[in-house]
Amino acid sequence: MGDSMSFSIKLTSEDGDRSVVVDDDGRVAYAYLLDANGKICGDVWLYNRCAAPVDPEWTSPGNAPFANPMSYVRDVDGFEFPESGREISAEWMCRSDKYVVKIFLHGKNIAMLEDGAKPGLAYLAKKDGPLAKVLERIC
């Protein structure tokens, strides 16, 4: 599962008030929802490129960004890691005065973030945890 690919991409809402940064360091990928001042107002683990550890890494802050442990990672046949940020897109909406962004990989919804969601929802999350909550299906 390991791969040396890495990238960072920033996608901005139509009104320019929010953006989402997808950061893949070649080991693990996260998405960060940023407010108009660039402050993180939501985050979510997207996937591990590395082998999922048996024990959680989040007990040691120096290990950040954390790989999600095996018991929290859904095994999905045919999941394809992006080769670059060009394969990532976003769909923006507002719900009850909160920004919501769906993150797509290869046209499939793999995550959803909203203002204050720490963590957000991820398709590859098997169960709710500190890095991601379960996104039930690809929309």
Secondary structure, 3 states (H helix, E strand, C coil): CCCCCCEEEEEECCCCCCEEEEEECCCEEEEEEECCCCCEEEEEEEEECCCCCCCCCCCCHHHCCCCCCHHHECCCCCCCCCCCHHHEEEEEEEECCEEEEEEEECCEEEEEEECCCCCCEECCECCCCCCCEECCCCC
